[in-house]
Amino acid sequence: MVVSRGRAAAAGDFPGEVDPEFVANSDRVWGELQAELATLSSNSTHVIVPESGHSIPLEAPKRVIDAVVKVRADYEAARL
């Protein structure tokens, strides 16, 4: 299970002066890597939390709980 933020990073999210183009490119690559990470298992799910930024457990705790519950349920079902 890969749980990813849905809200894009912005230059203002970082301390100091950061090039907005660098942030946009980094964010794009980060998204590609998150999707790739989900492909490393044939039994994986990629959940994107649109309302969340970097701190998913703080910004969308129910989504994290739901993901953990699903992983546990899938594990239990596979054991049968």
N, CA and C of each residue as an Amber inpcrd file, in Angstrom:
protein
   240
   0.8540000  -1.1680000   0.0000000   0.0000000   0.0000000   0.0000000
   0.8970000   1.2280000   0.0000000   0.6920000   2.0770000  -0.9670000
   1.4010000   3.3530000  -1.0260000   0.3540000   4.4400000  -0.8510000
   0.5420000   5.2890000   0.1370000  -0.3720000   6.4010000   0.3840000
   0.3970000   7.6850000   0.0910000  -0.0940000   8.4560000  -0.8720000
   0.6140000   9.6560000  -1.3270000  -0.2390000  10.9040000  -1.1460000
   0.4390000  11.9940000  -0.9230000  -0.2660000  13.2780000  -0.8350000
  -0.8180000  13.6450000  -2.2100000  -1.9060000  14.3690000  -2.2140000
  -2.4890000  14.7970000  -3.4730000  -2.2120000  16.2550000  -3.7760000
  -1.9330000  17.0300000  -2.7440000  -1.6830000  18.4510000  -2.9280000
  -0.2280000  18.6460000  -3.3400000  -0.0280000  19.3560000  -4.4120000
   1.3200000  19.5800000  -4.9330000   2.1370000  20.4620000  -3.9930000
   3.4240000  20.2370000  -4.0140000   4.3400000  21.0880000  -3.2570000
   4.4350000  22.4420000  -3.9490000   4.7560000  23.4670000  -3.1870000
   4.9360000  24.8110000  -3.7300000   6.2330000  25.3800000  -3.1700000
   6.7930000  26.3560000  -3.8740000   8.0560000  26.9540000  -3.4400000
   7.9410000  27.4990000  -2.0190000   6.7730000  28.0030000  -1.6360000
   6.5730000  28.5620000  -0.3020000   6.5740000  27.5250000   0.8070000
   6.5310000  26.2450000   0.4380000   6.5590000  25.1770000   1.4400000
   7.9550000  24.9650000   2.0230000   8.9560000  25.5560000   1.4000000
  10.3410000  25.3250000   1.7920000  10.9400000  26.5900000   2.3970000
  11.8820000  26.4250000   3.3340000  12.5240000  27.6110000   3.9080000
  13.4540000  28.2560000   2.8850000  13.5650000  29.5490000   2.9560000
  14.4600000  30.2570000   2.0550000  13.8780000  30.4010000   0.6630000
  14.7400000  30.7710000  -0.2490000  14.3180000  31.0060000  -1.6280000
  14.5130000  29.7310000  -2.4390000  13.4350000  29.2480000  -3.0430000
  13.4840000  28.0240000  -3.8410000  12.8750000  28.3260000  -5.2010000
  13.5440000  27.8670000  -6.2410000  13.0750000  28.0830000  -7.6060000
  11.7690000  27.3150000  -7.8380000  10.6800000  28.0050000  -8.1890000
   9.3990000  27.3300000  -8.4150000   9.4660000  26.2450000  -9.4930000
  10.2970000  26.4470000 -10.5130000  10.4380000  25.4380000 -11.5670000
  11.0760000  24.1630000 -11.0060000  12.0650000  24.3350000 -10.1380000
  12.6900000  23.1830000  -9.4850000  11.6590000  22.4130000  -8.6650000
  10.8350000  23.1340000  -7.9170000   9.8080000  22.4950000  -7.0900000
   8.8180000  21.7440000  -7.9740000   8.3820000  22.3630000  -9.0590000
   7.4170000  21.7180000  -9.9590000   8.0050000  20.4490000 -10.5670000
   9.2500000  20.5150000 -11.0140000   9.8980000  19.3310000 -11.5940000
  10.1000000  18.2410000 -10.5450000  10.5270000  18.6420000  -9.3600000
  10.7180000  17.6660000  -8.2780000   9.4000000  17.0020000  -7.9150000
   8.3340000  17.7790000  -7.8820000   7.0180000  17.2480000  -7.5420000
   6.5430000  16.2510000  -8.5980000   6.7980000  16.5630000  -9.8540000
   6.4140000  15.6620000 -10.9440000   7.1640000  14.3380000 -10.8240000
   8.4700000  14.4070000 -10.6200000   9.2850000  13.1950000 -10.4840000
   8.8580000  12.4090000  -9.2450000   8.5930000  13.1070000  -8.1520000
   8.1430000  12.4450000  -6.9240000   6.8660000  11.6470000  -7.1920000
   5.9210000  12.2430000  -7.9180000   4.6780000  11.5480000  -8.2480000
   4.9270000  10.3000000  -9.0780000   5.8310000  10.4070000 -10.0360000
   6.1800000   9.2440000 -10.8640000   6.7990000   8.1390000 -10.0070000
   7.6660000   8.5250000  -9.0820000   8.3110000   7.5340000  -8.2160000
   7.3110000   6.8760000  -7.2650000   6.3370000   7.6280000  -6.7820000
   5.3020000   7.0490000  -5.9220000   4.5030000   5.9960000  -6.6910000
   4.1500000   6.3170000  -7.9330000   3.4180000   5.3530000  -8.7660000
   4.2740000   4.1220000  -9.0400000   5.5570000   4.3350000  -9.3060000
   6.4690000   3.2110000  -9.5470000   6.6080000   2.3390000  -8.3000000
   6.6770000   2.9690000  -7.1490000   6.7810000   2.2290000  -5.8920000
   5.6090000   1.2560000  -5.7390000   4.4390000   1.6890000  -6.1280000
   3.2520000   0.8320000  -6.0140000   3.3180000  -0.3670000  -6.9520000
   4.1190000  -0.2920000  -7.9930000   4.2190000  -1.4150000  -8.9380000
   5.2110000  -2.4830000  -8.4820000   5.9440000  -2.2310000  -7.4130000
   6.9470000  -3.1930000  -6.9650000   6.3290000  -4.4570000  -6.3760000
   5.0630000  -4.4000000  -6.0660000   4.3430000  -5.5760000  -5.5880000
   3.1600000  -5.8210000  -6.5140000   2.9100000  -7.0840000  -6.8130000
   1.7540000  -7.4070000  -7.6580000   0.4530000  -7.2900000  -6.8670000
   0.5620000  -7.0650000  -5.5810000  -0.6110000  -6.9800000  -4.7160000
  -0.6540000  -5.6240000  -4.0130000  -0.3520000  -4.5710000  -4.7490000
  -0.2430000  -3.2510000  -4.1490000  -1.3570000  -2.3330000  -4.6250000
  -1.6330000  -1.3460000  -3.8110000  -2.6090000  -0.3150000  -4.1320000
  -1.9460000   1.0350000  -3.9150000  -2.2330000   1.9710000  -4.8100000
  -1.7200000   3.3250000  -4.6500000  -2.9030000   4.2330000  -4.3370000
  -2.9040000   4.7770000  -3.1360000  -3.9670000   5.6720000  -2.7010000
  -3.4150000   7.0890000  -2.6890000  -4.0740000   7.9760000  -3.4140000
  -3.6880000   9.3860000  -3.4070000  -4.7190000  10.1320000  -2.5720000
  -4.2440000  10.8850000  -1.6040000  -5.1180000  11.6290000  -0.7010000
  -5.1590000  13.0820000  -1.1830000  -6.1800000  13.4400000  -1.9760000
  -6.2080000  14.7550000  -2.6200000  -6.1480000  15.9340000  -1.6510000
  -6.7340000  15.7610000  -0.4770000  -6.8170000  16.8770000   0.4640000
  -5.5690000  17.0430000   1.3180000  -4.5540000  16.2180000   1.0930000
  -3.3930000  16.2260000   1.9740000  -2.1250000  16.6850000   1.2760000
  -1.2950000  17.3340000   2.0840000   0.0570000  17.6560000   1.6730000
   1.0070000  16.6390000   2.2770000   2.1780000  17.0840000   2.6960000
   3.2370000  16.1990000   3.1780000   2.8560000  15.3870000   4.4210000
   2.0920000  15.9680000   5.3200000   1.7990000  15.3240000   6.6090000
   0.4630000  14.5920000   6.5840000   0.3920000  13.5370000   5.8240000
  -0.8680000  12.8090000   5.6570000  -1.4490000  12.3510000   6.9950000
  -0.6630000  11.7700000   7.9100000  -1.2570000  11.3360000   9.1810000
  -1.8900000  12.4760000   9.9870000  -1.3700000  13.6830000   9.8530000
  -1.9390000  14.8270000  10.5670000  -3.0980000  15.4590000   9.8070000
  -2.9900000  15.5080000   8.4920000  -3.9810000  16.1970000   7.6740000
  -5.1720000  15.3210000   7.2930000  -4.9650000  14.0240000   7.2260000
  -6.0430000  13.1040000   6.8260000  -5.8980000  11.7810000   7.5740000
  -5.9780000  11.8110000   8.9070000  -5.7270000  10.5970000   9.6840000
  -6.6630000   9.4390000   9.3380000  -7.9130000   9.7340000   9.0200000
  -8.8560000   8.6570000   8.6860000  -8.4010000   7.9010000   7.4460000
  -7.8120000   8.5970000   6.4920000  -7.3330000   7.9340000   5.2710000
  -6.1950000   6.9710000   5.6010000  -5.3280000   7.3440000   6.5380000
  -4.2300000   6.4670000   6.9530000  -4.7900000   5.2540000   7.6910000
  -5.7250000   5.4930000   8.5860000  -6.3510000   4.3840000   9.3150000
  -7.0320000   3.4300000   8.3460000  -7.7720000   3.9740000   7.3790000
  -8.4470000   3.1270000   6.3850000  -7.4430000   2.2720000   5.6140000
  -6.2920000   2.8570000   5.2750000  -5.2630000   2.1180000   4.5350000
  -4.7010000   0.9790000   5.3800000  -4.4330000   1.2530000   6.6480000
  -3.8970000   0.2160000   7.5380000  -4.9210000  -0.9010000   7.7300000
  -6.1730000  -0.5410000   7.9220000  -7.2330000  -1.5420000   8.0890000
  -7.3420000  -2.4120000   6.8400000  -7.2340000  -1.7950000   5.6510000
  -7.3170000  -2.5650000   4.4060000  -6.1440000  -3.5300000   4.2740000
  -4.9420000  -3.0760000   4.5930000  -3.7730000  -3.9620000   4.5220000
  -3.9640000  -5.1450000   5.4670000  -4.4330000  -4.8730000   6.6600000
  -4.6640000  -5.9520000   7.6340000  -5.7350000  -6.9220000   7.1260000
  -6.8290000  -6.4010000   6.5850000  -7.9090000  -7.2510000   6.0710000
  -7.4220000  -8.0930000   4.8950000  -6.6410000  -7.4930000   4.0010000
  -6.0920000  -8.2430000   2.8640000  -5.1690000  -9.3560000   3.3510000
  -4.3710000  -9.0670000   4.3640000  -3.4730000 -10.0650000   4.9390000
  -4.2790000 -11.2220000   5.5240000  -5.2820000 -10.8980000   6.2940000
  -6.1120000 -11.9390000   6.9140000  -6.8130000 -12.7800000   5.8490000
  -7.3180000 -12.1470000   4.8000000  -8.0060000 -12.8750000   3.7280000
  -7.0460000 -13.8090000   2.9910000  -5.8030000 -13.3780000   2.8290000
  -4.8150000 -14.1980000   2.1190000  -4.4040000 -15.4180000   2.9370000
  -4.5380000 -15.3370000   4.2340000  -4.1500000 -16.4530000   5.1060000
  -5.1590000 -17.5920000   5.0600000  -6.3710000 -17.3120000   4.6170000
  -7.4250000 -18.3430000   4.6080000  -7.2590000 -19.3280000   3.4790000
